[in-house]
Amino acid sequence: MGTLIAAIILKASPVDMIKMPLFVSKALTGEGSIDIGALSGGAEWSMAVAGVIMLGCVIMALILPEGYDNRFFSLLLLLSLVMTYHRTYDFFVLAAAASGTCLAEGVKEGRRDRIMAAVYIIIVLFFFFGLRIFNESRESLIIAAFIFYGYLISYTCMFRRSNNA
């Protein structure tokens, strides 16, 4: 709806309003912080990886049983940060993803869940404060990427396991 309203105000085609951000993202593929495009140096294959991830998300949405909405939404938020161009200021969505990660109902039941919640809190603090303290240096971005991707892979695996249970 917002895109349609913006198209009317800007006197532009709604289709163009959808395509323009995608063209900008494609042009900035290698310019992000820890997304796949930035890590690959802007390689063309990074867009294909993002497409495969999107396809996996669609399939996952279709097969998920009821009751996983918060966790799935959080997973989508986390994946969106690595699929296409994002700078570290875009990581404010980590606050929204907390509702399905470390704050979700059923989380903190065991040691693994408490560790995942603690790592998530570290990620949030590091992105919100640590990267600023270190001026987003290359080394701090490497640490951020290592922690974030490790968490994302672990969270995705836990999500899959809890879905099978």
C-alpha positions as CSV (number, residue, x, y, z in Angstrom):
1,M,0.0,0.0,0.0
2,G,2.8,2.4,0.9
3,T,4.4,1.8,-2.5
4,L,1.2,2.6,-4.3
5,I,0.8,5.8,-2.3
6,A,4.4,6.8,-3.0
7,A,3.9,6.1,-6.7
8,I,0.9,8.4,-6.8
9,I,2.6,11.2,-4.9
10,L,5.8,10.9,-7.0
11,K,3.8,10.4,-10.2
12,A,5.7,7.2,-11.0
13,S,4.7,3.7,-12.0
14,P,4.1,1.3,-9.1
15,V,6.2,-1.2,-11.0
16,D,9.1,1.3,-11.2
17,M,8.7,2.0,-7.5
18,I,9.3,-1.7,-6.8
19,K,12.1,-2.1,-9.3
20,M,14.2,1.0,-8.3
21,P,15.3,-0.3,-4.9
22,L,16.2,-3.6,-6.4
23,F,18.4,-1.9,-9.0
24,V,20.1,0.2,-6.3
25,S,20.7,-3.0,-4.3
26,K,22.2,-4.7,-7.3
27,A,24.5,-1.8,-8.0
28,L,25.6,-1.8,-4.4
29,T,26.1,-5.5,-4.1
30,G,29.7,-5.3,-2.9
31,E,29.3,-2.2,-0.8
32,G,27.4,-3.5,2.3
33,S,28.9,-4.5,5.6
34,I,28.5,-8.3,6.3
35,D,25.9,-9.3,3.7
36,I,26.8,-12.0,1.2
37,G,27.4,-9.5,-1.6
38,A,29.9,-7.6,0.5
39,L,31.7,-10.7,1.7
40,S,31.9,-12.0,-1.9
41,G,33.3,-8.6,-3.1
42,G,30.2,-8.1,-5.3
43,A,30.4,-11.3,-7.1
44,E,27.5,-12.1,-9.4
45,W,26.9,-15.5,-7.7
46,S,26.0,-13.7,-4.5
47,M,22.6,-12.7,-6.1
48,A,22.1,-16.4,-6.9
49,V,22.8,-17.4,-3.3
50,A,20.2,-14.8,-2.1
51,G,17.7,-16.2,-4.6
52,V,18.2,-19.7,-3.2
53,I,17.8,-18.4,0.3
54,M,14.5,-16.7,-0.7
55,L,13.3,-19.9,-2.3
56,G,14.1,-21.8,0.8
57,C,12.1,-19.3,2.9
58,V,9.1,-19.6,0.6
59,I,9.2,-23.4,0.9
60,M,9.7,-23.2,4.7
61,A,6.7,-20.8,4.9
62,L,4.5,-23.3,3.1
63,I,5.4,-26.3,5.2
64,L,5.6,-24.7,8.7
65,P,2.9,-25.8,11.1
66,E,0.9,-23.2,13.0
67,G,2.5,-21.6,16.1
68,Y,5.9,-20.7,14.5
69,D,5.0,-17.2,13.3
70,N,7.2,-15.2,15.7
71,R,10.2,-17.5,15.2
72,F,9.8,-17.6,11.4
73,F,9.4,-13.8,11.2
74,S,12.6,-13.4,13.2
75,L,14.4,-15.9,10.9
76,L,13.2,-13.8,7.9
77,L,14.5,-10.6,9.5
78,L,17.9,-12.2,10.2
79,L,18.2,-13.6,6.8
80,S,17.2,-10.3,5.1
81,L,20.3,-8.8,6.7
82,V,22.6,-11.1,4.8
83,M,20.8,-11.6,1.5
84,T,21.2,-8.1,0.0
85,Y,23.0,-4.8,0.5
86,H,22.8,-3.7,4.2
87,R,24.9,-1.3,6.2
88,T,25.3,-1.8,9.9
89,Y,22.7,0.9,10.6
90,D,20.1,-1.5,9.1
91,F,20.7,-3.9,11.9
92,F,18.2,-2.0,14.1
93,V,15.8,-4.8,13.1
94,L,17.7,-7.1,15.5
95,A,15.5,-5.5,18.2
96,A,12.4,-6.7,16.4
97,A,13.9,-10.2,15.7
98,A,14.4,-10.6,19.5
99,S,10.7,-11.5,19.9
100,G,11.2,-14.7,18.1
101,T,14.7,-15.5,19.1
102,C,15.7,-15.0,22.7
103,L,12.3,-13.8,23.9
104,A,10.1,-16.4,22.2
105,E,7.8,-18.6,24.2
106,G,9.5,-21.9,24.8
107,V,13.0,-20.5,24.6
108,K,15.3,-20.6,27.6
109,E,14.0,-24.1,28.4
110,G,17.5,-25.6,28.3
111,R,21.1,-24.8,28.4
112,R,21.4,-24.5,24.6
113,D,18.5,-22.0,24.6
114,R,20.1,-19.9,27.3
115,I,23.4,-19.9,25.4
116,M,21.6,-18.8,22.2
117,A,19.8,-16.0,24.0
118,A,23.1,-14.8,25.5
119,V,24.8,-14.9,22.1
120,Y,21.9,-12.9,20.6
121,I,22.2,-10.3,23.3
122,I,26.0,-10.1,22.6
123,I,25.2,-9.7,18.9
124,V,22.8,-6.9,19.6
125,L,25.2,-5.1,21.9
126,F,28.1,-5.5,19.5
127,F,26.1,-4.2,16.5
128,F,24.5,-1.3,18.4
129,F,27.6,-0.2,20.4
130,G,30.8,-2.3,19.5
131,L,30.9,-1.4,15.9
132,R,30.5,2.3,16.7
133,I,33.3,2.1,19.3
134,F,35.6,0.5,16.7
135,N,34.5,2.8,13.9
136,E,33.3,-0.2,11.9
137,S,36.9,-1.2,11.2
138,R,37.5,-4.2,9.0
139,E,38.5,-6.3,12.0
140,S,35.3,-5.4,13.9
141,L,33.2,-6.2,10.9
142,I,34.9,-9.6,10.6
143,I,34.1,-10.4,14.2
144,A,30.5,-9.2,13.7
145,A,30.2,-11.4,10.6
146,F,31.6,-14.4,12.3
147,I,29.3,-14.1,15.3
148,F,26.2,-13.2,13.3
149,Y,26.6,-16.0,10.7
150,G,27.4,-18.5,13.4
151,Y,24.3,-17.5,15.3
152,L,22.2,-17.5,12.1
153,I,23.2,-21.0,11.1
154,S,22.7,-22.3,14.7
155,Y,19.3,-20.5,14.9
156,T,18.2,-22.0,11.6
157,C,19.2,-25.5,12.6
158,M,17.4,-25.1,16.0
159,F,14.4,-23.8,14.1
160,R,14.4,-26.9,11.9
161,R,14.9,-29.2,14.8
162,S,12.1,-27.7,16.8
163,N,9.8,-27.9,13.8
164,N,10.5,-31.6,13.5
165,A,9.8,-32.2,17.2
